[in-house]
Amino acid sequence: MYAIAFDLVVKGTQDYHPKGVQQAYTDIGAFRIEQWSDFTDFIRN
């Protein structure tokens, strides 16, 4: 099983995400399993 991990740096997120830290996490949470499966070919190669 493969997992994709991420770690947001709060200061960087405040500087670069137009709606702030909370919205950045909401955006990440909005991805569905089907969208992550787009990486399958990349992982297998």
Phi and psi restraints in degrees (value plus and minus 20) as a CYANA .aco file:
   2 TYR   PHI    -129.2   -89.2
   2 TYR   PSI     124.7   164.7
   3 ALA   PHI    -148.1  -108.1
   3 ALA   PSI     126.2   166.2
   4 ILE   PHI    -126.8   -86.8
   4 ILE   PSI     101.7   141.7
   5 ALA   PHI    -128.8   -88.8
   5 ALA   PSI     133.5   173.5
   6 PHE   PHI    -166.9  -126.9
   6 PHE   PSI     134.6   174.6
   7 ASP   PHI    -163.2  -123.2
   7 ASP   PSI      95.7   135.7
   8 LEU   PHI    -107.8   -67.8
   8 LEU   PSI     114.3   154.3
   9 VAL   PHI    -109.8   -69.8
   9 VAL   PSI      99.5   139.5
  10 VAL   PHI     -77.4   -37.4
  10 VAL   PSI     -66.1   -26.1
  11 LYS   PHI     -81.5   -41.5
  11 LYS   PSI     -64.5   -24.5
  12 GLY   PHI     -83.9   -43.9
  12 GLY   PSI     -58.8   -18.8
  13 THR   PHI     -87.3   -47.3
  13 THR   PSI     -61.5   -21.5
  14 GLN   PHI     -81.2   -41.2
  14 GLN   PSI     -56.8   -16.8
  15 ASP   PHI     -95.0   -55.0
  15 ASP   PSI     -55.2   -15.2
  16 TYR   PHI    -130.6   -90.6
  16 TYR   PSI     -42.6    -2.6
  17 HIS   PHI    -109.5   -69.5
  17 HIS   PSI     105.8   145.8
  18 PRO   PHI     -83.3   -43.3
  18 PRO   PSI     -40.8    -0.8
  19 LYS   PHI    -137.1   -97.1
  19 LYS   PSI     -10.6    29.4
  20 GLY   PHI      73.5   113.5
  20 GLY   PSI    -199.8  -159.8
  21 VAL   PHI     -84.5   -44.5
  21 VAL   PSI     -68.1   -28.1
  22 GLN   PHI     -79.2   -39.2
  22 GLN   PSI     -62.6   -22.6
  23 GLN   PHI     -88.2   -48.2
  23 GLN   PSI     -53.0   -13.0
  24 ALA   PHI     -81.8   -41.8
  24 ALA   PSI     -65.3   -25.3
  25 TYR   PHI     -85.4   -45.4
  25 TYR   PSI     -57.2   -17.2
  26 THR   PHI     -82.4   -42.4
  26 THR   PSI     -62.5   -22.5
  27 ASP   PHI     -81.4   -41.4
  27 ASP   PSI     -62.8   -22.8
  28 ILE   PHI     -85.1   -45.1
  28 ILE   PSI     -62.1   -22.1
  29 GLY   PHI     -86.2   -46.2
  29 GLY   PSI     -38.5     1.5
  30 ALA   PHI     -95.3   -55.3
  30 ALA   PSI     -36.4     3.6
  31 PHE   PHI     -85.2   -45.2
  31 PHE   PSI     119.4   159.4
  32 ARG   PHI    -123.0   -83.0
  32 ARG   PSI     141.5   181.5
  33 ILE   PHI     -73.5   -33.5
  33 ILE   PSI     -59.2   -19.2
  34 GLU   PHI     -81.4   -41.4
  34 GLU   PSI     -55.2   -15.2
  35 GLN   PHI     -90.7   -50.7
  35 GLN   PSI     -57.6   -17.6
  36 TRP   PHI     -88.8   -48.8
  36 TRP   PSI     -46.4    -6.4
  37 SER   PHI     -86.9   -46.9
  37 SER   PSI     -30.7     9.3
  38 ASP   PHI     -81.8   -41.8
  38 ASP   PSI     -37.1     2.9
  39 PHE   PHI    -108.4   -68.4
  39 PHE   PSI     -21.1    18.9
  40 THR   PHI     -75.1   -35.1
  40 THR   PSI     -69.7   -29.7
  41 ASP   PHI     -81.2   -41.2
  41 ASP   PSI     -59.7   -19.7
  42 PHE   PHI     -82.4   -42.4
  42 PHE   PSI     -64.3   -24.3
  43 ILE   PHI     -87.0   -47.0
  43 ILE   PSI     -61.1   -21.1
  44 ARG   PHI     -88.9   -48.9
  44 ARG   PSI     -46.0    -6.0
